[in-house]
């Protein structure tokens, strides 16, 4: 990204972002609600136009060929609308075909990935019958099915149980070790702190911090990412809000 800018109704929400993320990296992209994280990801995945600046993903100019970008990336959105009446296997077949994956390979990968995520018995279940956690696993499988060069993860652990959370965290690291680029957005600071090689904090559409966790901690003299984040984005530890909530409950 070079001088990436985006505005809605005349209000600039990305104010000149300059970032480069290389292969084999787990890149944490953080910010409070409204900071511009989701807008950035939608631009990078070819889902949102109208921006200014230079944006290249996997060597492809997003403005020139957003469809080619979609072929090369996997995307797990925070909130996804799935085709409720399709069976899990049908949805994965659709995704595989959209990415021009060979039919036999679609079936083989779908079965093997579903088994790894504990969903093999749900391949013939309708999406509408799946729990939140199961849907999240389906999203992850769909994002991985075509073996993308770049993986965009927006709150990928949402709804997952402990075992699945551990699996995904280990998978993220393993994919990076294979040379994949992982672009990771999350509010789960402890996870970002542990799995990300580099962390960028966004506030008001601008980068306010960029570095490894160790570098950010040394600069801020804070021991935890939550405290670093709060200090840079004007947040608090929540004690005042907790006191206000308790006071409201005590009112008679």
C-alpha positions in Angstrom: 0.0 0.0 0.0 1.3 3.4 -1.0 -0.5 6.5 0.2 -3.8 4.5 0.4 -6.7 6.9 1.0 -10.4 6.2 1.1 -13.4 8.5 1.8 -17.1 8.0 2.4 -19.5 10.9 2.0 -16.6 13.3 2.0 -15.1 12.0 5.2 -11.6 10.4 4.9 -11.4 7.1 6.7 -8.0 6.0 5.4 -5.5 8.9 5.5 -2.5 7.8 3.5 -1.5 4.3 4.6 2.0 3.1 3.6 2.6 -0.6 4.3 4.4 -3.5 2.8 4.0 -7.1 4.1 6.2 -9.8 2.7 5.7 -13.6 2.3 6.1 -15.8 5.3 4.8 -13.2 7.7 1.9 -13.1 10.1 0.9 -9.4 10.1 -1.4 -8.1 12.9 -3.6 -5.2 11.8 -5.3 -3.6 14.8 -7.5 -0.6 15.6 -10.6 0.4 17.5 -14.0 0.3 15.8 -14.1 2.8 12.9 -10.3 3.0 12.6 -10.4 1.7 9.0 -9.4 -1.9 9.4 -12.3 -3.5 7.5 -12.1 -0.8 4.8 -8.5 -1.7 4.3 -9.2 -5.4 4.0 -12.1 -4.9 1.6 -9.8 -2.8 -0.7 -7.0 -5.4 -0.5 -9.3 -8.2 -1.4 -10.7 -6.4 -4.4 -14.2 -5.9 -2.8 -14.1 -2.1 -2.6 -13.1 0.4 -5.2 -13.0 4.2 -5.2 -9.8 4.5 -3.3 -6.7 6.5 -4.2 -3.1 5.5 -4.0 -1.3 2.3 -5.0 -2.4 -1.1 -3.8 -0.7 -4.3 -5.0 -1.5 -7.8 -3.7 0.5 -10.9 -4.7 2.1 -8.7 -7.5 -1.3 -7.7 -8.9 -2.6 -4.1 -9.0 -6.0 -4.2 -7.2 -7.4 -1.3 -9.2 -6.4 -2.9 -12.6 -7.5 -6.5 -11.9 -9.5 -7.1 -8.8 -10.7 -10.5 -10.1 -7.1 -11.8 -10.3 -6.5 -10.6 -6.8 -9.5 -12.7 -5.6 -8.1 -15.7 -7.3 -4.8 -15.4 -5.4 -6.2 -14.7 -1.9 -8.3 -16.4 0.8 -10.6 -14.3 2.9 -12.3 -15.1 6.2 -14.6 -12.1 6.9 -15.8 -11.1 10.4 -19.4 -11.4 9.3 -20.2 -13.6 6.3 -23.5 -14.3 4.6 -23.4 -18.0 3.5 -25.8 -19.7 1.1 -28.1 -21.2 3.8 -29.8 -23.8 1.6 -26.6 -25.3 0.3 -25.0 -28.3 1.9 -21.5 -27.7 3.2 -20.0 -29.9 0.4 -22.0 -27.9 -2.2 -20.7 -24.6 -0.9 -17.1 -25.8 -1.0 -17.7 -27.1 -4.5 -18.9 -23.7 -5.6 -15.9 -22.0 -4.0 -13.5 -24.4 -5.7 -15.1 -23.9 -9.1 -15.0 -20.1 -8.7 -11.2 -20.5 -8.2 -10.8 -22.9 -11.1 -9.7 -25.8 -8.9 -9.9 -29.2 -10.6 -13.1 -31.1 -9.7 -11.3 -34.1 -8.2 -9.0 -31.9 -6.2 -12.0 -29.9 -4.9 -13.6 -33.1 -3.5 -10.3 -34.4 -2.1 -9.4 -31.2 -0.4 -12.9 -30.6 0.9 -13.1 -34.0 2.5 -9.6 -33.8 4.0 -10.0 -30.3 5.3 -13.4 -31.0 6.7 -12.0 -34.0 8.5 -9.1 -32.0 9.9 -11.6 -29.4 11.3 -14.0 -32.1 12.6 -16.6 -31.4 10.1 -16.5 -34.5 7.9 -19.9 -35.6 9.2 -21.4 -32.2 8.3 -20.5 -32.2 4.6 -24.1 -33.2 3.7 -25.6 -30.8 6.3 -27.3 -27.6 5.1 -25.4 -24.4 6.1 -28.6 -23.3 7.9 -28.2 -26.3 10.3 -24.7 -25.4 11.4 -23.7 -23.7 14.6 -21.8 -20.4 14.6 -18.5 -22.3 15.3 -19.2 -24.8 12.5 -19.9 -21.9 10.0 -16.6 -20.3 11.0 -14.8 -23.6 10.2 -16.5 -23.7 6.9 -15.4 -20.2 6.1 -11.8 -21.2 7.0 -12.0 -24.3 4.8 -13.4 -22.2 1.9 -10.6 -19.7 2.3 -7.9 -22.4 2.2 -9.4 -24.6 -0.5 -7.6 -23.1 -3.5 -4.3 -22.8 -1.5 -4.0 -19.0 -1.7 -0.8 -17.0 -1.7 -2.3 -14.5 0.8 -4.8 -15.1 3.6 -6.9 -12.3 5.0 -8.4 -13.2 8.4 -10.8 -10.8 10.1 -11.6 -12.2 13.6 -11.1 -15.8 12.5 -11.5 -17.2 16.0 -15.1 -15.9 16.4 -17.4 -18.7 17.7 -14.7 -21.4 17.8 -14.3 -23.6 20.8 -10.9 -24.0 22.6 -9.7 -27.0 20.5 -10.5 -25.2 17.2 -8.9 -22.0 18.4 -5.7 -23.8 19.2 -5.8 -25.5 15.8 -6.3 -22.3 13.9 -3.5 -20.5 15.8 -1.1 -23.4 15.0 -2.3 -23.4 11.4 -1.6 -19.7 10.9 2.0 -20.2 12.0 2.4 -23.3 9.8 1.0 -21.5 6.7 3.4 -18.6 7.3 6.3 -21.1 7.6 5.3 -22.3 4.1 5.7 -18.8 2.7 2.1 -17.7 2.9 1.3 -14.1 3.8 -1.2 -13.8 6.7 -3.0 -10.5 7.2 -4.6 -10.9 10.6 -7.3 -8.5 12.1 -8.5 -9.1 15.6 -9.5 -7.5 18.9 -8.1 -10.5 20.7 -4.8 -8.9 21.8 -3.3 -11.9 23.6 -3.6 -14.0 20.4 -2.1 -11.2 18.2 0.7 -10.8 20.7 1.6 -14.5 20.4 1.2 -15.3 16.7 2.1 -12.1 14.8 5.6 -11.3 13.6 4.7 -7.6 13.1 1.9 -5.5 14.5 0.4 -2.3 13.1 -2.0 -0.2 15.1 -4.4 2.0 13.2 -6.3 4.9 14.7 -8.4 7.4 12.9 -7.3 6.1 9.5 -3.6 6.5 10.3 -0.8 4.2 11.4 0.1 5.1 15.0 2.4 2.1 15.7 4.4 -0.4 13.6 6.8 -3.1 14.8 7.2 -6.4 16.5 5.5 -6.8 19.9 8.9 -6.6 21.6 9.6 -3.3 19.8 6.2 -1.8 20.7 6.6 -2.9 24.3 10.1 -1.4 24.6 9.0 1.9 23.2 5.8 2.2 25.3 7.3 0.6 28.5 4.1 -1.5 28.7 4.2 -5.3 29.2 0.9 -6.2 27.4 -0.5 -5.4 24.0 -3.8 -4.3 25.5 -2.1 -1.5 27.4 -0.1 -0.5 24.4 -3.2 -0.4 22.3 -5.2 1.6 24.8 -2.4 4.2 25.2 -2.1 4.8 21.5 -5.8 4.9 20.7 -7.1 6.9 23.6 -8.7 3.9 25.3 -8.8 3.1 29.0 -8.5 0.0 31.2 -12.3 0.1 31.6 -12.2 0.7 35.4 -14.3 3.9 35.1 -16.9 2.3 32.9 -17.1 -0.7 35.3 -17.6 1.7 38.2 -20.4 3.5 36.3 -22.1 0.2 35.4 -22.0 -1.0 39.0 -23.3 2.4 40.2 -26.2 2.2 37.8 -27.1 -1.3 39.1 -27.0 0.0 42.7 -29.5 2.8 41.9 -32.8 2.3 43.7 
